[in-house]
């Protein structure tokens, strides 16, 4: 992808992130995002947002994977702080909630 196209893609993603706070979109971890980066994100953001649902015994603990836990934290962080990072987050148009785990 050319640098100009990549820049346009990132810019478009940021615009979308800024407009869909109340919509039917959720923000989740990208499939290619490194687990290390996702863990760093959770270690930082879960100090300031309520990540109890993704801790042991929480409604979103299972499946116990870094990607699932990070997806919940990414979405919650966007809802609370209006922040999303296109380097590891993406928009999902289908509800990622499952069983007793309900995304905000």
Buried (B, 14 or more C-beta within 10 A) or exposed (E): EEEEEEEEEEEEBEEBBEEBEEEEBBBBBBEEBEEEBBEEBBEEBBEEBEBEBBEEEBBBBBEEEBBBBBBBBBBBBBBEEEEBBBEBBBBBEEEBBEEEBEBB
